[in-house]
Amino acid sequence: MVQETVIFQNSVIQYYRIGNGPKLLVALHGYGENGQSFSFLEKGLGTHYTILAIDLPFHGGTIWQEGLHFTVSDLWNIIFTITTGYAYPFILVGYSMGGRMALQLLQYFPEHIQQLILIAPDGLHHNKWHYLSTQTRVGNRLFKWVMQHPQPLFICMDASCKLGFFNKSVSNFAHYYLDDALARKQLYERWTTLRKFMPNHNILKQNIQKHHIPIQLIFGKFDRVITPKYGYQFKKGIEPWVSIHIIEAGHQLLKEKNAALIATAISK
């Protein structure tokens, strides 16, 4: 694995080159992670694939200087720059938050994508809280205020959990990212910066059928954050192109023990 950087406008984008095979695979990581999260795939795929795993804005070693603004065109220009010299189309992999971004790329650039691998992906369902906090001006201002003054949120969240309105594992997940002031600041910056990534399912399904793009969906059986049901809902109407795999695990699927299954899905 080799760590590299590329200049994009005023920013420095860090990415990892994993493996040295002839087939190109672009990987987009999840929230709070970085491109190095895909390093466990090198052993199984490194001789047949070159994996380019990007550190997204406000993540990893990327130094993002474009404010709270990032579009699908920006992401595509970065990918185009780091993939110079490789043959298209390429395989696209997205995990969690990166899954939402991968879906947006498929919506706009389907002719360049050979296959899409989505691992516990965001973007297959519409989260009303995410929409409110990133797609409306009032909601975004409220989101910023709550990240600076989180105590009322904690009280409401814990009370809802006790009353059974809120899943305990989701509450624990939220506390993990909200208990620290820096983590809350990063959450606001990251969610707001990536607000333009809102994939349209109807267009996606049209693209999948028109361009004959196979989709591999991988979920954790015990994932309470992004459940397999979203995959089955998305599959409706495009059944021949979508395969669903369920792993005996939770949301954290980028682990060595899952390497063989993920590698098999990619190699199909």
C-alpha positions in Angstrom: 0.0 0.0 0.0 1.3 3.4 -1.0 0.1 6.8 0.3 -0.1 9.5 -2.3 -1.6 13.0 -2.7 -3.0 15.1 -5.5 -3.9 18.8 -5.6 -7.5 19.8 -6.2 -8.1 23.5 -6.4 -6.8 24.8 -3.0 -6.9 21.4 -1.3 -4.6 18.5 -0.9 -6.3 15.1 -1.4 -4.7 12.1 0.1 -5.4 8.6 -1.2 -4.0 5.1 -1.0 -2.9 2.9 -3.8 -3.5 -0.7 -2.7 -2.3 -3.6 -4.9 -0.9 -3.4 -8.4 -3.2 -5.4 -10.5 -4.5 -4.4 -14.0 -8.1 -3.9 -13.0 -9.1 -0.6 -11.5 -11.2 -0.3 -8.3 -12.1 3.1 -6.7 -13.1 2.9 -3.0 -15.0 5.4 -0.9 -14.8 5.0 2.9 -17.4 5.5 5.7 -17.9 8.3 8.2 -15.0 9.0 10.4 -12.7 6.6 8.5 -10.2 7.0 5.7 -9.0 5.2 2.6 -6.7 3.0 4.6 -9.8 1.2 5.8 -9.7 -0.8 2.6 -6.1 -2.1 3.1 -7.3 -5.5 4.3 -8.4 -6.2 0.7 -4.8 -6.1 -0.6 -4.0 -9.7 0.3 -7.0 -11.1 -1.6 -7.2 -8.7 -4.5 -3.9 -7.0 -4.8 -2.5 -9.1 -7.6 -5.6 -8.6 -9.8 -6.7 -5.1 -8.8 -5.3 -1.7 -8.1 -7.5 -0.1 -5.4 -7.5 3.7 -5.2 -9.0 4.6 -1.9 -9.6 8.4 -1.3 -9.6 10.3 2.0 -12.8 12.3 1.6 -13.1 16.0 2.8 -12.5 16.4 6.5 -11.3 12.9 6.8 -7.9 11.2 7.0 -5.0 13.1 5.6 -7.0 15.2 3.1 -6.6 19.0 3.7 -9.8 20.4 2.5 -9.7 24.2 1.8 -12.9 24.7 -0.2 -15.2 25.5 2.7 -18.3 23.4 3.5 -18.9 22.7 -0.2 -18.3 19.5 -2.1 -20.2 18.3 -5.2 -20.4 15.1 -7.3 -18.4 17.0 -10.0 -15.7 17.7 -7.5 -15.5 14.1 -6.5 -15.5 13.0 -10.2 -12.7 15.4 -11.1 -10.6 14.0 -8.2 -11.2 10.5 -9.3 -10.4 11.4 -12.9 -7.1 12.9 -11.9 -5.9 10.0 -9.8 -7.0 7.4 -12.3 -5.1 8.9 -15.2 -3.4 6.1 -17.1 -6.0 3.4 -16.1 -8.6 1.9 -18.4 -12.3 2.7 -17.9 -14.9 1.6 -16.9 -13.8 0.8 -13.3 -15.3 -1.0 -10.3 -16.7 1.4 -7.6 -16.9 0.4 -3.9 -18.6 2.4 -1.3 -18.9 1.7 2.4 -21.6 3.4 4.7 -21.3 7.1 3.9 -19.2 6.3 0.9 -22.1 4.2 -0.4 -24.2 7.3 -0.7 -21.4 9.0 -2.7 -20.9 6.0 -4.9 -24.7 5.9 -5.7 -24.4 9.6 -6.7 -21.5 8.8 -9.0 -23.6 6.1 -10.6 -26.4 8.5 -11.1 -24.3 11.0 -13.0 -21.5 8.9 -14.6 -23.0 5.4 -15.2 -21.0 4.8 -18.5 -17.7 4.8 -16.6 -18.8 2.3 -13.9 -18.4 -1.4 -14.6 -19.7 -2.7 -11.3 -20.9 -1.2 -8.0 -20.2 -2.8 -4.6 -22.1 -1.2 -1.7 -21.2 -2.3 1.8 -23.7 -1.3 4.5 -24.4 1.7 2.3 -26.1 4.9 3.2 -28.2 6.4 0.4 -30.6 3.5 -0.1 -33.2 5.1 2.2 -34.1 8.7 3.0 -33.1 9.7 6.6 -35.5 12.5 7.6 -33.0 13.9 10.2 -30.2 14.0 7.7 -32.5 15.7 5.2 -33.7 18.3 7.7 -30.2 19.1 8.9 -28.5 19.4 5.5 -31.2 20.3 3.0 -33.0 23.1 4.7 -31.6 26.4 5.9 -33.5 26.4 9.2 -32.6 22.8 9.8 -28.9 23.4 9.1 -28.8 26.3 11.5 -30.5 24.3 14.2 -28.1 21.4 13.5 -25.2 23.8 14.0 -26.6 25.1 17.3 -27.3 21.6 18.6 -23.7 20.6 17.9 -22.6 23.5 20.0 -25.2 23.0 22.7 -25.9 19.2 22.7 -27.4 18.7 26.2 -31.1 19.1 25.1 -30.5 16.6 22.4 -29.0 14.1 24.9 -32.0 14.5 27.2 -34.5 13.9 24.4 -32.6 11.0 22.9 -32.2 9.2 26.3 -35.8 9.8 27.2 -37.0 8.4 23.8 -34.8 5.4 24.3 -36.3 4.6 27.7 -39.8 5.0 26.2 -39.0 2.6 23.4 -39.2 5.2 20.7 -35.4 5.0 20.0 -33.3 1.9 19.4 -30.6 1.5 22.2 -27.9 0.5 19.7 -28.6 3.6 17.6 -28.5 5.7 20.8 -25.1 4.3 21.6 -24.0 4.9 18.1 -25.1 8.6 18.3 -23.4 9.0 21.7 -20.1 7.7 20.3 -20.0 10.6 17.8 -21.7 13.3 19.9 -20.1 13.1 23.3 -16.9 14.9 22.3 -16.9 18.6 21.2 -14.4 18.0 18.4 -16.5 15.1 17.1 -19.6 17.2 17.0 -17.8 19.9 15.1 -16.6 17.3 12.6 -20.1 15.9 12.3 -21.5 19.3 11.3 -18.6 20.0 8.9 -18.8 16.5 7.2 -22.6 16.3 6.9 -22.9 19.9 5.7 -20.0 19.5 3.2 -21.5 16.3 1.7 -25.1 17.7 1.5 -25.2 17.6 -2.3 -25.0 13.8 -2.3 -28.6 12.8 -2.4 -29.1 10.0 -5.0 -32.3 9.7 -6.9 -33.4 6.1 -6.9 -35.5 6.3 -10.0 -32.6 7.6 -12.1 -30.3 5.0 -10.6 -32.6 2.2 -11.5 -32.9 3.5 -15.1 -29.1 3.7 -15.3 -28.5 0.2 -13.9 -30.9 -1.3 -16.5 -29.7 0.8 -19.4 -26.0 0.3 -18.9 -26.3 -3.3 -17.5 -24.4 -2.5 -14.3 -24.3 -5.3 -11.7 -24.8 -4.2 -8.1 -23.5 -6.2 -5.1 -25.1 -5.2 -1.8 -23.4 -6.4 1.4 -25.1 -5.9 4.8 -24.5 -6.9 8.4 -27.3 -9.1 9.7 -27.2 -7.3 13.1 -26.6 -3.8 11.7 -29.1 -1.5 13.5 -27.9 1.6 11.6 -28.3 0.5 8.0 -30.5 -2.7 7.9 -30.7 -5.2 5.0 -34.3 -4.3 4.4 -33.2 -1.2 2.6 -31.4 -3.4 0.1 -34.4 -5.5 -0.6 -36.5 -2.3 -1.1 -34.0 -0.9 -3.5 -33.8 -4.2 -5.5 -37.5 -4.1 -6.5 -37.8 -3.6 -10.2 -34.1 -4.3 -11.0 -33.9 -7.8 -9.6 -31.7 -9.3 -12.4 -28.9 -6.7 -11.6 -28.8 -6.7 -7.9 -27.4 -9.4 -5.5 -27.7 -9.2 -1.8 -25.2 -10.7 0.7 -25.8 -10.9 4.5 -22.8 -11.2 6.8 -23.1 -12.4 10.5 -21.9 -9.0 11.8 -23.0 -5.5 12.7 -22.3 -2.3 10.8 -18.5 -2.5 10.9 -17.9 -4.7 7.9 -14.5 -3.6 6.7 -12.6 -6.2 8.6 -10.1 -9.0 7.8 -12.7 -11.7 8.7 -15.0 -10.4 5.9 -12.3 -10.0 3.3 -13.0 -13.3 1.5 -16.7 -12.5 1.0 -16.1 -8.9 -0.1 -13.4 -10.1 -2.5 -15.7 -12.7 -4.0 -18.5 -10.1 -4.5 -16.0 -7.8 -6.2 -14.7 -10.6 -8.4 -18.1 -11.6 -9.7 
